[in-house]
């Protein structure tokens, strides 16, 4: 994938970045462990429009245990951390 400026824009100015920690409304503090578009991993993504689906994989501590592999679409993830 090219420069992050090539990613689609939206109503949100929030950029989700690989390796960053966010306050998720359902899971508390989560760390982004992957951002995917199709089969390509990317390092940064902005809120996407309907024709571009990005998947965010993240880890969280749930019931005292580290859980990796939680996933949301980018839209769902942004809504949960805004």
Long-range contacts (C-beta under 8 A, 24 or more apart in sequence): 1-37, 1-40, 1-42, 4-42, 4-43, 4-44, 4-45, 4-46, 7-42, 7-44, 7-45, 7-46, 7-48, 7-52, 8-46, 8-47, 8-48, 8-49, 8-52, 9-46, 9-47, 10-46, 10-47, 10-48, 10-49, 11-47, 12-46, 12-47, 12-78, 12-82, 14-46, 14-47, 14-78, 14-81, 14-82, 15-44, 15-45, 15-46, 16-44, 16-45, 16-46, 16-56, 16-74, 16-77, 16-78, 16-81, 17-43, 17-44, 18-42, 18-43, 18-44, 22-58, 22-81, 23-81, 24-58, 24-60, 24-77, 24-80, 24-81, 25-80, 25-81, 26-80, 27-58, 27-60, 27-62, 27-70, 28-60, 28-61, 29-60, 29-61, 30-58, 30-59, 30-60, 30-70, 30-81, 31-58, 31-59, 31-60, 32-56, 32-57, 32-58, 33-57, 33-58, 33-59, 33-68, 35-74, 45-74, 47-74, 47-75, 47-78, 48-74, 48-75
